[in-house]
Amino acid sequence: QKEVEQNSGPLSVPEGAIASLNCTYSDRGSQSFFWYRQYSGKSPELIMFIYSNGDKEDGRFTAQLNKASQYVSLLIRDSQPSDSATYLCAVKAPGNTPLVFGKGTRLSVIA
Amino acid sequence: DTGVSQDPRHKITKRGQNVTFRCDPISEHNRLYWYRQTLGQGPEFLTYFQNEAQLEKSRLLSDRFSAERPKGSFSTLEIQRTEQGDSAMYLCASGPSETDTQYFGPGTRLTVL
């Protein structure tokens, strides 16, 4: 059973702080890693993807991947109240395999 | 590009009825995926198509569920003899085969009474 684990939260951070969201996965063969943001009652929105070990930055978001530790994280700099949402980590193995999602971490940014 | 669209957005049905949902992917995407999501859970994979071929189907998917993508464009997901446990958000996503990225539609929320 391929698993993706996330702390369900809520993770509360003050406005302007860095929010750090973490995800671990069980399938060592996984090759593609995604972060989705989901507002309450809405569908997931793709915000970052990363394929190689290291950091990938896009605006206020940085994805970090460590395949040896089977760990992927998302950092949100200068957190805003509008960042308050559930963040879903998704992982994919090679070939015709589906995305496997974690249950998500609920982030609350306090003004 | 208007993104992935789904219809209807909401469906209320009685137990035992059949329901059908439609998904229109982003036009240049040849892969189309169906997921189901319940409260507090991440999306759960149901099935996916590359063009008109159904390449993968979840072993958790009962025989009451069927999906088609007859011309490699829009797709339909049918649930026969609905049960209360089928109540969920049904999400469609599309993406290019060159990458694993997937973009979700707004979803269809199904309530089975």
Interface residues (C-beta under 8 A of the other chain):
Chain A: V4 S8 S32 F34 Y36 K42 S43 P44 E45 L46 F49 L88 A90 K92 N96 T97 P98 L99 V100 F101 G102 K103 G104
Chain B: Y33 G40 Q41 G42 P43 E44 F45 Y48 L55 E56 S58 M89 L91 T99 D100 T101 Q102 Y103 F104 G105 P106 G107
